[in-house]
Amino acid sequence: MSTTVICVDGPSGSGKGTLSQRLAEALNFHLLDSGALYRVVGYAATVNAIDWSDEDGVTQIARSLDVAFLSSATGVRVIYAGADVTDSVRSVRGGEGASAVAAIVSVRDALLSRQRELACPPGL
C-alpha cells in the first residue's frame, strides 16, 4: 500500500515548518519534521551521557527513538520520551548535536528507516 508523502525543503528560517504544519492540518496528514529527528538524537545522546561521536551508542538511540511531533498554536512541538523538548532541540546546542550525529552513516540509515515507518495513511 502506498502513502502520499509531501516533502518541503528549503533554507533555515524560510517557513518550512509553518507550511508543513498547515498542509498537514488541511490534508489531515501526519507530520514529520525529519530535521528535528537528528536534533532529538543529539539531545537524547546528551541526556544519556553518550558522546555524539560514539557511533554505536548514537546509532542505537536513532534506532529506538521515542519521538512524536504535535501541532500547536505556536508551531510544531517535539516530544521525546513523553517530554516536550522543543526548546532544547531548537537551540544552538541542538543544532550542533544534529550536525555531529548526522555525520554518522549508520544514524542516517536508521533515521531513514524510521521516516519510512512513519509514512502511513492518509499521508505524511
C-alpha positions as CSV (number, residue, x, y, z in Angstrom):
1,M,0.0,0.0,0.0
2,S,1.5,3.3,-0.9
3,T,1.1,6.5,1.1
4,T,1.3,10.0,-0.2
5,V,4.3,11.9,1.1
6,I,4.8,15.6,0.6
7,C,8.4,16.9,1.2
8,V,9.2,20.5,1.9
9,D,12.8,21.6,1.6
10,G,14.5,25.0,1.9
11,P,16.9,27.0,4.0
12,S,16.6,27.5,7.7
13,G,14.1,30.1,8.7
14,S,12.2,30.0,5.4
15,G,8.9,28.8,6.8
16,K,9.1,25.1,6.1
17,G,7.7,24.2,9.5
18,T,4.8,26.6,9.2
19,L,4.0,25.5,5.7
20,S,4.3,21.8,6.6
21,Q,2.1,22.2,9.7
22,R,-0.6,24.0,7.7
23,L,-0.5,21.4,4.9
24,A,-0.8,18.5,7.4
25,E,-3.7,20.1,9.1
26,A,-5.5,21.0,5.8
27,L,-5.0,17.5,4.4
28,N,-5.4,15.6,7.7
29,F,-1.9,14.1,7.2
30,H,0.6,13.1,9.8
31,L,3.5,15.5,10.3
32,L,7.2,14.6,10.4
33,D,10.0,17.1,10.9
34,S,12.9,15.0,9.6
35,G,15.5,17.6,10.5
36,A,14.3,17.5,14.1
37,L,14.9,13.8,14.2
38,Y,18.7,14.5,14.1
39,R,18.3,17.1,16.8
40,V,16.5,14.7,19.0
41,V,19.1,12.0,18.5
42,G,21.8,14.5,19.6
43,Y,19.6,15.6,22.6
44,A,19.0,12.0,23.6
45,A,22.7,11.2,23.4
46,T,23.4,14.1,25.7
47,V,20.9,13.3,28.3
48,N,22.0,9.6,28.3
49,A,25.7,10.7,28.6
50,I,26.6,9.3,25.2
51,D,29.2,11.2,23.2
52,W,28.0,12.4,19.8
53,S,31.0,10.6,18.2
54,D,30.0,7.3,19.8
55,E,28.8,5.6,16.6
56,D,27.3,2.5,18.2
57,G,25.7,4.4,21.1
58,V,24.2,7.1,18.9
59,T,23.0,4.6,16.3
60,Q,21.2,2.6,18.9
61,I,19.4,5.8,20.0
62,A,18.4,6.6,16.4
63,R,17.0,3.1,16.0
64,S,14.9,3.2,19.1
65,L,14.0,6.9,19.2
66,D,10.8,7.6,21.1
67,V,9.7,10.8,19.3
68,A,6.5,12.5,18.2
69,F,5.6,15.8,16.6
70,L,2.5,17.7,17.7
71,S,0.9,20.7,16.1
72,S,0.1,23.5,18.4
73,A,-0.9,27.2,18.2
74,T,2.8,28.1,18.5
75,G,4.1,25.6,15.9
76,V,5.2,22.1,15.8
77,R,6.2,20.7,19.3
78,V,8.8,18.0,19.5
79,I,8.1,15.3,22.1
80,Y,10.9,12.9,23.2
81,A,10.1,10.1,25.7
82,G,6.9,11.9,26.6
83,A,8.5,15.3,27.4
84,D,8.3,18.4,25.3
85,V,11.9,19.1,24.2
86,T,11.2,21.6,21.5
87,D,13.2,24.5,23.0
88,S,16.2,22.3,23.7
89,V,16.4,20.7,20.3
90,R,15.8,24.1,18.5
91,S,18.7,25.7,20.4
92,V,22.2,26.3,19.0
93,R,23.4,23.3,21.1
94,G,20.6,21.2,19.5
95,G,21.9,22.2,16.1
96,E,25.4,21.3,17.0
97,G,24.2,17.8,18.1
98,A,22.3,17.4,14.9
99,S,25.3,18.2,12.8
100,A,27.5,15.8,14.8
101,V,25.2,12.8,14.7
102,A,24.2,13.4,11.1
103,A,27.8,12.8,10.1
104,I,27.4,9.1,11.1
105,V,26.2,7.0,8.2
106,S,24.5,4.4,10.4
107,V,22.5,7.1,12.1
108,R,21.3,8.4,8.8
109,D,20.4,4.9,7.7
110,A,18.5,4.3,11.0
111,L,16.6,7.6,10.7
112,L,15.7,6.9,7.1
113,S,14.2,3.6,8.2
114,R,12.2,5.4,10.9
115,Q,11.0,8.0,8.4
116,R,9.7,5.3,6.1
117,E,8.0,3.6,9.1
118,L,6.2,6.8,9.9
119,A,4.7,7.1,6.4
120,C,1.1,5.9,6.9
121,P,-2.3,6.7,5.5
122,P,-3.7,9.1,4.7
123,G,-0.3,10.7,4.2
124,L,2.8,12.2,5.6
